[in-house]
């Protein structure tokens, strides 16, 4: 069931924020997953900094939505 939900979230994210952008956000959030608690403003600031350093440009609403969807996927992947 989690695999189906993850696939649906991936498709929704690709449709709402763009596949290439979401892939980069998911990669950044996955990288930060083991290093810090991914709840609250800390995850957004850390992911924002990570993506900004990589030269990725984005809008605030697009970024926030992508972060939340990435965290939802990571939560589903954990046992």
C-alpha positions, -999 to +999 in steps of 0.1 A: +000+000+000+028+024+008+044+018-026+011+029-042+008+060-021+045+069-028+038+065-065+007+087-063+026+114-043+054+114-069+029+119-097+011+146-078+044+164-071+055+161-107+022+176-118+021+204-092+057+215-090+075+198-119+093+165-120+128+179-123+123+203-094+107+178-072+134+152-078+160+178-066+140+186-035+134+149-027+172+143-031+180+172-007+154+162+019+166+126+017+202+138+022+191+158+053+168+130+067+195+113+088+211+145+098+182+164+114+146+162+125+125+169+094+097+185+112+090+223+114+110+252+100+144+235+105+138+212+075+127+240+053+156+262+061+181+234+057+166+222+024+163+258+012+200+264+019+210+231+003+191+238-029+201+275-030+238+264-028+231+241-057+218+271-078+182+259-079+156+288-083+120+284-071+090+301-056+081+299-019+048+281-024+063+257-049+092+250-025+070+245+006+047+221-013+076+201-026+092+198+008+059+186+024+054+160-004+090+148-001+087+144+037+054+124+031+073+101+008+102+096+033+077+089+061+060+062+040+094+046+032+103+042+068+093+009+085 
